[in-house]
């Protein structure tokens, strides 16, 4: 099912896929290595793709918990080193997206 966005590009909603958890596991492994100095708990699969049997946009949302934003600023460069790019601080969190070429994050 496609729905228009405010920018005119469609948003694709897909039936739940077991592959989404596998994609998270792959990304989390790489992120754990890159962010080990800053992580204070396990990397979590969050968002609609984490909910079994829920249709969702095929975007894997990941939370990598750190002690606080100030002491974790070095994590930004570490995440960038494995293909993530930083975006603006939102909701009191650093936000990052993978580069489009990181096919391992796209179902």
N, C-alpha and C positions, 0 to 999 in steps of 0.2 A: 504494500500500500504506500503510495507517495502522497505527500501533502506539500503545498507550497510554503516557503518560508518568507520572511519579510524581505529577503534579498532576491526572491524569485527562484532560487535553486531548490529542487525538491529534497525532502527528507524521506529517506526510505526506512520503513518499519518492517522488520523481519520476525518470523516466528522464533521463539527461543532456540538457541543452538548450544549443545553440549561443548562445542568447539570454543565458545567464549571463555569457559573456565580454563581450558587448555592454553588459550592465548594469554590469559592472565598469568598462569603459572610460568610460562616462558618469559614474559616481560618482568615478572616479579623476581625471577632468578637473576636476570641481568641487572635490574635495579638494586637488588640487595647487595650485589658486588660493588656497584658504583656508589651507593649511598650508605654503606655500612657504618661509616664514622658518625652519621647523624641519626640513624634510625633508632627509635626508642621502643618499637613494637613491630609486629609482623606487618608486612605490606598487605593491604586489604583490597578485595574486589568490591567496588561500590557501584551504585547506579542501577539502572534498569536491566542491564545485561547480567547482573549478579542474581537476579530473581528468577528462580526456576519457573518455567512455563509462561513467562511474561514476554510478550512481543516487545521489541525495542529497536532503537537505532543501533546499528552494528558498530558501536563505539565503546571500547572497553575503558571504563572509568576506574582509576587506581588511586588509592590513598597510601602515601608513604609517611607515616607519622614521625614527627621530629619533636624535640623538646620545646623549642620555640623558634619563631621566624628569624630573630636576630642571630642566634648562634648557628643557624643552619644555612646561612647565605652561601656558604661554600658548596652546598648540595646542588645549587643551580648549575654551576660549571660542571659538576660531576654528572648530573643528568644530561646536560648538553653533550658530554663526551660519549654518551651512548645513544645519541640521536634525538633527544628531546629538546624542545625549545621553550624558553620561558615566556610567559605572557604576564599581563598585569596582575598585581596582587588583588585578589577578590575574596570577599567573605573571610578575611583574616587568614588566607592561605596563599602559598605560592601555587600558581597554576602552570601546568606545562602540557604541551601537546607533542605528539611524535611528528616527525617530518613525514610528508606523504609517502616517501620511498620506503618507510619502515613497514613493509608488507606483512611482517609478523603480527602487527597489531590490527590488521584489517581482515575480518572474516571473509 
